[in-house]
């Protein structure tokens, strides 16, 4: 695509990055901590402790392979 025809347009990635930065500057660190906590509680209630045990084991075994 020629440069003249792209003027004033942005990619999806650029738009996402711009929106993420705006959200971060508007809401701050606490906002992300809160939504992360809520999401973790929801998954924990839905899948139970076995889910976290399983993904922890998978992560540990992958990490061991790297070293």
PyMOL Python script that loads the backbone (N, CA, C, O; Angstrom):
from pymol import cmd

cmd.read_pdbstr("""\
ATOM      1  N   UNK A   1       0.846  -1.177   0.000  1.00  0.00           N
ATOM      2  CA  UNK A   1       0.000   0.000   0.000  1.00  0.00           C
ATOM      3  C   UNK A   1       0.889   1.238   0.000  1.00  0.00           C
ATOM      4  O   UNK A   1       1.871   1.305   0.740  1.00  0.00           O
ATOM      5  N   UNK A   2       0.551   2.191  -0.813  1.00  0.00           N
ATOM      6  CA  UNK A   2       1.356   3.405  -0.894  1.00  0.00           C
ATOM      7  C   UNK A   2       1.166   4.265   0.340  1.00  0.00           C
ATOM      8  O   UNK A   2       0.103   4.245   0.959  1.00  0.00           O
ATOM      9  N   UNK A   3       2.182   5.012   0.694  1.00  0.00           N
ATOM     10  CA  UNK A   3       2.184   5.822   1.911  1.00  0.00           C
ATOM     11  C   UNK A   3       1.071   6.867   1.906  1.00  0.00           C
ATOM     12  O   UNK A   3       0.493   7.152   2.955  1.00  0.00           O
ATOM     13  N   UNK A   4       0.757   7.447   0.737  1.00  0.00           N
ATOM     14  CA  UNK A   4      -0.279   8.486   0.690  1.00  0.00           C
ATOM     15  C   UNK A   4      -1.645   7.927   1.064  1.00  0.00           C
ATOM     16  O   UNK A   4      -2.441   8.617   1.702  1.00  0.00           O
ATOM     17  N   UNK A   5      -1.924   6.694   0.677  1.00  0.00           N
ATOM     18  CA  UNK A   5      -3.240   6.126   0.938  1.00  0.00           C
ATOM     19  C   UNK A   5      -3.402   5.671   2.390  1.00  0.00           C
ATOM     20  O   UNK A   5      -4.529   5.442   2.830  1.00  0.00           O
ATOM     21  N   UNK A   6      -2.300   5.532   3.150  1.00  0.00           N
ATOM     22  CA  UNK A   6      -2.363   5.120   4.549  1.00  0.00           C
ATOM     23  C   UNK A   6      -2.532   6.311   5.496  1.00  0.00           C
ATOM     24  O   UNK A   6      -2.772   6.126   6.689  1.00  0.00           O
ATOM     25  N   UNK A   7      -2.409   7.507   4.979  1.00  0.00           N
ATOM     26  CA  UNK A   7      -2.424   8.696   5.824  1.00  0.00           C
ATOM     27  C   UNK A   7      -3.710   8.755   6.652  1.00  0.00           C
ATOM     28  O   UNK A   7      -4.815   8.655   6.118  1.00  0.00           O
ATOM     29  N   UNK A   8      -3.542   8.918   7.955  1.00  0.00           N
ATOM     30  CA  UNK A   8      -4.689   9.037   8.839  1.00  0.00           C
ATOM     31  C   UNK A   8      -5.270   7.716   9.301  1.00  0.00           C
ATOM     32  O   UNK A   8      -6.219   7.705  10.085  1.00  0.00           O
ATOM     33  N   UNK A   9      -4.721   6.593   8.832  1.00  0.00           N
ATOM     34  CA  UNK A   9      -5.234   5.283   9.224  1.00  0.00           C
ATOM     35  C   UNK A   9      -4.230   4.593  10.131  1.00  0.00           C
ATOM     36  O   UNK A   9      -3.028   4.848  10.063  1.00  0.00           O
ATOM     37  N   UNK A  10      -4.749   3.709  10.985  1.00  0.00           N
ATOM     38  CA  UNK A  10      -3.849   2.936  11.835  1.00  0.00           C
ATOM     39  C   UNK A  10      -4.249   1.467  11.798  1.00  0.00           C
ATOM     40  O   UNK A  10      -5.385   1.119  11.476  1.00  0.00           O
ATOM     41  N   UNK A  11      -3.297   0.627  12.133  1.00  0.00           N
ATOM     42  CA  UNK A  11      -3.569  -0.805  12.146  1.00  0.00           C
ATOM     43  C   UNK A  11      -4.365  -1.164  13.399  1.00  0.00           C
ATOM     44  O   UNK A  11      -4.496  -0.354  14.316  1.00  0.00           O
ATOM     45  N   UNK A  12      -4.887  -2.373  13.426  1.00  0.00           N
ATOM     46  CA  UNK A  12      -5.611  -2.853  14.600  1.00  0.00           C
ATOM     47  C   UNK A  12      -4.673  -2.888  15.801  1.00  0.00           C
ATOM     48  O   UNK A  12      -5.066  -2.527  16.911  1.00  0.00           O
ATOM     49  N   UNK A  13      -3.441  -3.320  15.580  1.00  0.00           N
ATOM     50  CA  UNK A  13      -2.453  -3.382  16.664  1.00  0.00           C
ATOM     51  C   UNK A  13      -2.173  -1.991  17.231  1.00  0.00           C
ATOM     52  O   UNK A  13      -2.097  -1.807  18.446  1.00  0.00           O
ATOM     53  N   UNK A  14      -2.021  -1.023  16.343  1.00  0.00           N
ATOM     54  CA  UNK A  14      -1.777   0.353  16.793  1.00  0.00           C
ATOM     55  C   UNK A  14      -2.966   0.889  17.581  1.00  0.00           C
ATOM     56  O   UNK A  14      -2.783   1.552  18.601  1.00  0.00           O
ATOM     57  N   UNK A  15      -4.170   0.612  17.123  1.00  0.00           N
ATOM     58  CA  UNK A  15      -5.375   1.064  17.819  1.00  0.00           C
ATOM     59  C   UNK A  15      -5.479   0.413  19.191  1.00  0.00           C
ATOM     60  O   UNK A  15      -5.830   1.076  20.167  1.00  0.00           O
ATOM     61  N   UNK A  16      -5.177  -0.881  19.272  1.00  0.00           N
ATOM     62  CA  UNK A  16      -5.205  -1.585  20.549  1.00  0.00           C
ATOM     63  C   UNK A  16      -4.191  -1.041  21.535  1.00  0.00           C
ATOM     64  O   UNK A  16      -4.490  -0.852  22.714  1.00  0.00           O
ATOM     65  N   UNK A  17      -3.000  -0.794  21.044  1.00  0.00           N
ATOM     66  CA  UNK A  17      -1.935  -0.240  21.883  1.00  0.00           C
ATOM     67  C   UNK A  17      -2.335   1.137  22.399  1.00  0.00           C
ATOM     68  O   UNK A  17      -2.152   1.444  23.576  1.00  0.00           O
ATOM     69  N   UNK A  18      -2.876   1.952  21.524  1.00  0.00           N
ATOM     70  CA  UNK A  18      -3.289   3.306  21.894  1.00  0.00           C
ATOM     71  C   UNK A  18      -4.413   3.256  22.937  1.00  0.00           C
ATOM     72  O   UNK A  18      -4.401   4.012  23.908  1.00  0.00           O
ATOM     73  N   UNK A  19      -5.375   2.365  22.727  1.00  0.00           N
ATOM     74  CA  UNK A  19      -6.470   2.213  23.675  1.00  0.00           C
ATOM     75  C   UNK A  19      -6.000   1.692  25.018  1.00  0.00           C
ATOM     76  O   UNK A  19      -6.473   2.137  26.064  1.00  0.00           O
ATOM     77  N   UNK A  20      -5.067   0.746  24.992  1.00  0.00           N
ATOM     78  CA  UNK A  20      -4.511   0.203  26.230  1.00  0.00           C
ATOM     79  C   UNK A  20      -3.769   1.248  27.037  1.00  0.00           C
ATOM     80  O   UNK A  20      -3.894   1.300  28.260  1.00  0.00           O
ATOM     81  N   UNK A  21      -3.000   2.079  26.358  1.00  0.00           N
ATOM     82  CA  UNK A  21      -2.272   3.149  27.048  1.00  0.00           C
ATOM     83  C   UNK A  21      -3.237   4.162  27.653  1.00  0.00           C
ATOM     84  O   UNK A  21      -3.018   4.651  28.761  1.00  0.00           O
ATOM     85  N   UNK A  22      -4.296   4.472  26.928  1.00  0.00           N
ATOM     86  CA  UNK A  22      -5.289   5.425  27.427  1.00  0.00           C
ATOM     87  C   UNK A  22      -5.993   4.867  28.662  1.00  0.00           C
ATOM     88  O   UNK A  22      -6.187   5.577  29.648  1.00  0.00           O
ATOM     89  N   UNK A  23      -6.375   3.588  28.600  1.00  0.00           N
ATOM     90  CA  UNK A  23      -7.030   2.944  29.739  1.00  0.00           C
ATOM     91  C   UNK A  23      -6.106   2.927  30.947  1.00  0.00           C
ATOM     92  O   UNK A  23      -6.532   3.207  32.068  1.00  0.00           O
ATOM     93  N   UNK A  24      -4.846   2.600  30.718  1.00  0.00           N
ATOM     94  CA  UNK A  24      -3.874   2.553  31.812  1.00  0.00           C
ATOM     95  C   UNK A  24      -3.694   3.925  32.444  1.00  0.00           C
ATOM     96  O   UNK A  24      -3.610   4.036  33.667  1.00  0.00           O
ATOM     97  N   UNK A  25      -3.634   4.959  31.636  1.00  0.00           N
ATOM     98  CA  UNK A  25      -3.439   6.299  32.187  1.00  0.00           C
ATOM     99  C   UNK A  25      -4.700   6.813  32.877  1.00  0.00           C
ATOM    100  O   UNK A  25      -4.614   7.607  33.814  1.00  0.00           O
ATOM    101  N   UNK A  26      -5.864   6.367  32.424  1.00  0.00           N
ATOM    102  CA  UNK A  26      -7.126   6.811  33.018  1.00  0.00           C
ATOM    103  C   UNK A  26      -7.423   6.082  34.323  1.00  0.00           C
ATOM    104  O   UNK A  26      -7.808   6.709  35.309  1.00  0.00           O
ATOM    105  N   UNK A  27      -7.248   4.768  34.336  1.00  0.00           N
ATOM    106  CA  UNK A  27      -7.670   3.955  35.470  1.00  0.00           C
ATOM    107  C   UNK A  27      -6.563   3.587  36.442  1.00  0.00           C
ATOM    108  O   UNK A  27      -6.835   3.415  37.631  1.00  0.00           O
ATOM    109  N   UNK A  28      -5.351   3.461  35.990  1.00  0.00           N
ATOM    110  CA  UNK A  28      -4.233   3.148  36.867  1.00  0.00           C
ATOM    111  C   UNK A  28      -4.065   1.671  37.173  1.00  0.00           C
ATOM    112  O   UNK A  28      -4.835   0.824  36.718  1.00  0.00           O
ATOM    113  N   UNK A  29      -3.031   1.389  37.961  1.00  0.00           N
ATOM    114  CA  UNK A  29      -2.627   0.028  38.302  1.00  0.00           C
ATOM    115  C   UNK A  29      -3.720  -0.730  39.064  1.00  0.00           C
ATOM    116  O   UNK A  29      -3.926  -1.923  38.838  1.00  0.00           O
ATOM    117  N   UNK A  30      -4.409  -0.042  39.957  1.00  0.00           N
ATOM    118  CA  UNK A  30      -5.426  -0.679  40.788  1.00  0.00           C
ATOM    119  C   UNK A  30      -6.548  -1.282  39.952  1.00  0.00           C
ATOM    120  O   UNK A  30      -7.092  -2.326  40.310  1.00  0.00           O
ATOM    121  N   UNK A  31      -6.895  -0.645  38.859  1.00  0.00           N
ATOM    122  CA  UNK A  31      -7.928  -1.142  37.954  1.00  0.00           C
ATOM    123  C   UNK A  31      -7.554  -2.527  37.429  1.00  0.00           C
ATOM    124  O   UNK A  31      -8.378  -3.441  37.441  1.00  0.00           O
ATOM    125  N   UNK A  32      -6.322  -2.680  36.972  1.00  0.00           N
ATOM    126  CA  UNK A  32      -5.869  -3.958  36.436  1.00  0.00           C
ATOM    127  C   UNK A  32      -5.767  -5.015  37.534  1.00  0.00           C
ATOM    128  O   UNK A  32      -6.065  -6.185  37.295  1.00  0.00           O
ATOM    129  N   UNK A  33      -5.349  -4.613  38.733  1.00  0.00           N
ATOM    130  CA  UNK A  33      -5.297  -5.552  39.854  1.00  0.00           C
ATOM    131  C   UNK A  33      -6.695  -6.071  40.183  1.00  0.00           C
ATOM    132  O   UNK A  33      -6.877  -7.266  40.420  1.00  0.00           O
ATOM    133  N   UNK A  34      -7.664  -5.188  40.198  1.00  0.00           N
ATOM    134  CA  UNK A  34      -9.042  -5.563  40.527  1.00  0.00           C
ATOM    135  C   UNK A  34      -9.651  -6.495  39.480  1.00  0.00           C
ATOM    136  O   UNK A  34     -10.270  -7.497  39.837  1.00  0.00           O
ATOM    137  N   UNK A  35      -9.488  -6.182  38.200  1.00  0.00           N
ATOM    138  CA  UNK A  35     -10.078  -7.056  37.185  1.00  0.00           C
ATOM    139  C   UNK A  35      -9.353  -8.399  37.134  1.00  0.00           C
ATOM    140  O   UNK A  35      -9.967  -9.419  36.821  1.00  0.00           O
ATOM    141  N   UNK A  36      -8.066  -8.408  37.435  1.00  0.00           N
ATOM    142  CA  UNK A  36      -7.326  -9.664  37.501  1.00  0.00           C
ATOM    143  C   UNK A  36      -7.795 -10.527  38.654  1.00  0.00           C
ATOM    144  O   UNK A  36      -7.946 -11.740  38.510  1.00  0.00           O
ATOM    145  N   UNK A  37      -8.025  -9.900  39.805  1.00  0.00           N
ATOM    146  CA  UNK A  37      -8.508 -10.628  40.978  1.00  0.00           C
ATOM    147  C   UNK A  37      -9.884 -11.211  40.705  1.00  0.00           C
ATOM    148  O   UNK A  37     -10.140 -12.376  41.011  1.00  0.00           O
ATOM    149  N   UNK A  38     -10.775 -10.402  40.127  1.00  0.00           N
ATOM    150  CA  UNK A  38     -12.131 -10.876  39.809  1.00  0.00           C
ATOM    151  C   UNK A  38     -12.084 -12.044  38.825  1.00  0.00           C
ATOM    152  O   UNK A  38     -12.808 -13.026  38.990  1.00  0.00           O
ATOM    153  N   UNK A  39     -11.253 -11.941  37.825  1.00  0.00           N
ATOM    154  CA  UNK A  39     -11.120 -13.013  36.838  1.00  0.00           C
ATOM    155  C   UNK A  39     -10.585 -14.286  37.459  1.00  0.00           C
ATOM    156  O   UNK A  39     -11.064 -15.380  37.160  1.00  0.00           O
ATOM    157  N   UNK A  40      -9.588 -14.144  38.328  1.00  0.00           N
ATOM    158  CA  UNK A  40      -9.021 -15.303  39.010  1.00  0.00           C
ATOM    159  C   UNK A  40     -10.030 -15.993  39.907  1.00  0.00           C
ATOM    160  O   UNK A  40     -10.077 -17.222  39.966  1.00  0.00           O
ATOM    161  N   UNK A  41     -10.843 -15.201  40.612  1.00  0.00           N
ATOM    162  CA  UNK A  41     -11.879 -15.773  41.475  1.00  0.00           C
ATOM    163  C   UNK A  41     -12.920 -16.520  40.654  1.00  0.00           C
ATOM    164  O   UNK A  41     -13.376 -17.595  41.045  1.00  0.00           O
ATOM    165  N   UNK A  42     -13.291 -15.950  39.524  1.00  0.00           N
ATOM    166  CA  UNK A  42     -14.296 -16.568  38.660  1.00  0.00           C
ATOM    167  C   UNK A  42     -13.796 -17.922  38.134  1.00  0.00           C
ATOM    168  O   UNK A  42     -14.527 -18.912  38.173  1.00  0.00           O
ATOM    169  N   UNK A  43     -12.561 -17.962  37.646  1.00  0.00           N
ATOM    170  CA  UNK A  43     -11.980 -19.203  37.127  1.00  0.00           C
ATOM    171  C   UNK A  43     -11.823 -20.223  38.253  1.00  0.00           C
ATOM    172  O   UNK A  43     -12.090 -21.409  38.063  1.00  0.00           O
ATOM    173  N   UNK A  44     -11.392 -19.762  39.417  1.00  0.00           N
ATOM    174  CA  UNK A  44     -11.224 -20.661  40.553  1.00  0.00           C
ATOM    175  C   UNK A  44     -12.549 -21.302  40.945  1.00  0.00           C
ATOM    176  O   UNK A  44     -12.602 -22.501  41.220  1.00  0.00           O
ATOM    177  N   UNK A  45     -13.605 -20.518  40.973  1.00  0.00           N
ATOM    178  CA  UNK A  45     -14.927 -21.045  41.320  1.00  0.00           C
ATOM    179  C   UNK A  45     -15.437 -22.010  40.247  1.00  0.00           C
ATOM    180  O   UNK A  45     -16.095 -23.004  40.555  1.00  0.00           O
ATOM    181  N   UNK A  46     -15.129 -21.707  38.996  1.00  0.00           N
ATOM    182  CA  UNK A  46     -15.618 -22.524  37.888  1.00  0.00           C
ATOM    183  C   UNK A  46     -14.844 -23.835  37.746  1.00  0.00           C
ATOM    184  O   UNK A  46     -15.445 -24.885  37.521  1.00  0.00           O
ATOM    185  N   UNK A  47     -13.527 -23.783  37.874  1.00  0.00           N
ATOM    186  CA  UNK A  47     -12.693 -24.949  37.573  1.00  0.00           C
ATOM    187  C   UNK A  47     -12.104 -25.642  38.791  1.00  0.00           C
ATOM    188  O   UNK A  47     -11.729 -26.812  38.712  1.00  0.00           O
ATOM    189  N   UNK A  48     -12.016 -24.946  39.909  1.00  0.00           N
ATOM    190  CA  UNK A  48     -11.507 -25.555  41.132  1.00  0.00           C
ATOM    191  C   UNK A  48     -10.000 -25.571  41.233  1.00  0.00           C
ATOM    192  O   UNK A  48      -9.301 -25.212  40.286  1.00  0.00           O
ATOM    193  N   UNK A  49      -9.492 -25.994  42.398  1.00  0.00           N
ATOM    194  CA  UNK A  49      -8.041 -25.987  42.638  1.00  0.00           C
ATOM    195  C   UNK A  49      -7.262 -26.966  41.762  1.00  0.00           C
ATOM    196  O   UNK A  49      -6.069 -26.776  41.525  1.00  0.00           O
ATOM    197  N   UNK A  50      -7.932 -28.011  41.282  1.00  0.00           N
ATOM    198  CA  UNK A  50      -7.244 -28.981  40.429  1.00  0.00           C
ATOM    199  C   UNK A  50      -6.723 -28.326  39.152  1.00  0.00           C
ATOM    200  O   UNK A  50      -5.664 -28.692  38.643  1.00  0.00           O
ATOM    201  N   UNK A  51      -7.474 -27.357  38.643  1.00  0.00           N
ATOM    202  CA  UNK A  51      -7.079 -26.640  37.426  1.00  0.00           C
ATOM    203  C   UNK A  51      -5.738 -25.948  37.631  1.00  0.00           C
ATOM    204  O   UNK A  51      -4.846 -26.050  36.789  1.00  0.00           O
ATOM    205  N   UNK A  52      -5.597 -25.244  38.752  1.00  0.00           N
ATOM    206  CA  UNK A  52      -4.354 -24.525  39.020  1.00  0.00           C
ATOM    207  C   UNK A  52      -3.200 -25.492  39.264  1.00  0.00           C
ATOM    208  O   UNK A  52      -2.065 -25.218  38.875  1.00  0.00           O
ATOM    209  N   UNK A  53      -3.485 -26.603  39.895  1.00  0.00           N
ATOM    210  CA  UNK A  53      -2.465 -27.624  40.115  1.00  0.00           C
ATOM    211  C   UNK A  53      -1.955 -28.176  38.784  1.00  0.00           C
ATOM    212  O   UNK A  53      -0.754 -28.360  38.586  1.00  0.00           O
ATOM    213  N   UNK A  54      -2.891 -28.434  37.886  1.00  0.00           N
ATOM    214  CA  UNK A  54      -2.530 -28.978  36.573  1.00  0.00           C
ATOM    215  C   UNK A  54      -1.710 -27.996  35.748  1.00  0.00           C
ATOM    216  O   UNK A  54      -0.688 -28.374  35.175  1.00  0.00           O
ATOM    217  N   UNK A  55      -2.143 -26.740  35.681  1.00  0.00           N
ATOM    218  CA  UNK A  55      -1.388 -25.782  34.864  1.00  0.00           C
ATOM    219  C   UNK A  55      -0.051 -25.448  35.514  1.00  0.00           C
ATOM    220  O   UNK A  55       0.912 -25.125  34.819  1.00  0.00           O
ATOM    221  N   UNK A  56       0.016 -25.525  36.853  1.00  0.00           N
ATOM    222  CA  UNK A  56       1.291 -25.317  37.539  1.00  0.00           C
ATOM    223  C   UNK A  56       2.280 -26.412  37.211  1.00  0.00           C
ATOM    224  O   UNK A  56       3.466 -26.155  37.000  1.00  0.00           O
ATOM    225  N   UNK A  57       1.780 -27.642  37.169  1.00  0.00           N
ATOM    226  CA  UNK A  57       2.648 -28.775  36.823  1.00  0.00           C
ATOM    227  C   UNK A  57       3.140 -28.661  35.390  1.00  0.00           C
ATOM    228  O   UNK A  57       4.313 -28.913  35.111  1.00  0.00           O
ATOM    229  N   UNK A  58       2.251 -28.283  34.485  1.00  0.00           N
ATOM    230  CA  UNK A  58       2.639 -28.125  33.078  1.00  0.00           C
ATOM    231  C   UNK A  58       3.699 -27.041  32.940  1.00  0.00           C
ATOM    232  O   UNK A  58       4.693 -27.224  32.237  1.00  0.00           O
ATOM    233  N   UNK A  59       3.491 -25.929  33.603  1.00  0.00           N
ATOM    234  CA  UNK A  59       4.454 -24.835  33.536  1.00  0.00           C
ATOM    235  C   UNK A  59       5.794 -25.231  34.116  1.00  0.00           C
ATOM    236  O   UNK A  59       6.841 -24.887  33.568  1.00  0.00           O
ATOM    237  N   UNK A  60       5.765 -25.961  35.233  1.00  0.00           N
ATOM    238  CA  UNK A  60       7.002 -26.409  35.867  1.00  0.00           C
ATOM    239  C   UNK A  60       7.770 -27.372  34.995  1.00  0.00           C
ATOM    240  O   UNK A  60       8.995 -27.291  34.909  1.00  0.00           O
ATOM    241  N   UNK A  61       7.062 -28.293  34.338  1.00  0.00           N
ATOM    242  CA  UNK A  61       7.751 -29.269  33.490  1.00  0.00           C
ATOM    243  C   UNK A  61       8.333 -28.600  32.242  1.00  0.00           C
ATOM    244  O   UNK A  61       9.403 -28.990  31.777  1.00  0.00           O
ATOM    245  N   UNK A  62       7.646 -27.610  31.704  1.00  0.00           N
ATOM    246  CA  UNK A  62       8.169 -26.877  30.546  1.00  0.00           C
ATOM    247  C   UNK A  62       9.411 -26.082  30.943  1.00  0.00           C
ATOM    248  O   UNK A  62      10.385 -26.013  30.194  1.00  0.00           O
ATOM    249  N   UNK A  63       9.361 -25.491  32.120  1.00  0.00           N
ATOM    250  CA  UNK A  63      10.498 -24.699  32.609  1.00  0.00           C
ATOM    251  C   UNK A  63      11.702 -25.605  32.841  1.00  0.00           C
ATOM    252  O   UNK A  63      12.830 -25.224  32.530  1.00  0.00           O
ATOM    253  N   UNK A  64      11.477 -26.798  33.384  1.00  0.00           N
ATOM    254  CA  UNK A  64      12.565 -27.742  33.634  1.00  0.00           C
ATOM    255  C   UNK A  64      13.227 -28.166  32.325  1.00  0.00           C
ATOM    256  O   UNK A  64      14.440 -28.376  32.286  1.00  0.00           O
ATOM    257  N   UNK A  65      12.450 -28.293  31.262  1.00  0.00           N
ATOM    258  CA  UNK A  65      13.003 -28.669  29.956  1.00  0.00           C
ATOM    259  C   UNK A  65      13.946 -27.586  29.416  1.00  0.00           C
ATOM    260  O   UNK A  65      14.895 -27.887  28.693  1.00  0.00           O
ATOM    261  N   UNK A  66      13.680 -26.349  29.767  1.00  0.00           N
ATOM    262  CA  UNK A  66      14.495 -25.233  29.266  1.00  0.00           C
ATOM    263  C   UNK A  66      15.871 -25.200  29.932  1.00  0.00           C
ATOM    264  O   UNK A  66      16.813 -24.630  29.381  1.00  0.00           O
ATOM    265  N   UNK A  67      15.990 -25.808  31.113  1.00  0.00           N
ATOM    266  CA  UNK A  67      17.262 -25.738  31.845  1.00  0.00           C
ATOM    267  C   UNK A  67      17.956 -27.021  31.877  1.00  0.00           C
ATOM    268  O   UNK A  67      19.038 -27.124  32.455  1.00  0.00           O
TER     269      UNK A  67
END
""", "prot")
cmd.dss("prot")
cmd.show_as("cartoon", "prot")
cmd.util.cbc("prot")
cmd.orient("prot")
